[in-house]
Amino acid sequence: MLYLSELMMQNPDLETFEELVQAIKVRSKREMFFRIDVKPPFADTPDNWEDRLEAAFT
């Protein structure tokens, strides 16, 4: 299972929401489940961030 908090801790160099989306797409190839347990702290995080992250994973 991929936890969003774990992904962000493992990739401290992520600076934008779009970089996070790309990192999720890469990890989705190795994981079966995705759990959103924190809100991304980026200034460019959109209002529909949860939907966007789920879409990136699937």
C-alpha positions in Angstrom: 0.0 0.0 0.0 1.2 3.4 -0.9 0.6 6.2 1.7 0.8 9.7 0.5 2.7 10.8 3.6 5.3 8.0 3.0 5.8 9.0 -0.6 6.3 12.7 0.4 8.8 11.7 3.1 10.7 9.5 0.7 10.9 12.4 -1.9 11.7 15.6 0.0 12.8 17.2 -3.2 9.2 17.5 -4.5 8.4 21.2 -4.8 5.1 21.3 -6.7 1.8 19.5 -6.8 2.5 18.4 -10.4 5.8 16.8 -9.3 3.8 14.9 -6.7 1.4 13.7 -9.4 4.2 12.4 -11.5 5.8 10.6 -8.5 2.4 8.9 -7.8 2.1 7.8 -11.4 5.6 6.2 -11.2 4.8 4.4 -7.9 1.4 3.3 -9.0 3.0 0.7 -11.3 4.4 -1.1 -8.2 1.6 -0.6 -5.7 -2.0 -2.0 -5.6 -3.6 0.4 -3.2 -3.2 4.1 -2.4 -4.1 5.9 0.8 -4.4 9.7 1.1 -3.5 10.4 4.7 -2.3 14.0 4.5 -2.9 17.1 2.4 0.0 18.1 0.2 1.6 21.3 1.5 2.3 22.8 -1.9 1.2 26.4 -2.8 -0.2 25.1 -6.1 -2.3 22.4 -4.6 -5.7 22.7 -6.3 -9.1 22.5 -4.6 -9.8 19.1 -6.2 -6.4 17.6 -5.1 -7.8 14.4 -3.8 -9.5 13.6 -7.0 -6.4 14.5 -9.0 -4.2 12.2 -6.9 -6.6 9.3 -7.1 -6.7 9.7 -10.9 -3.0 9.8 -11.1 -2.8 6.5 -9.1 -5.3 4.7 -11.3 
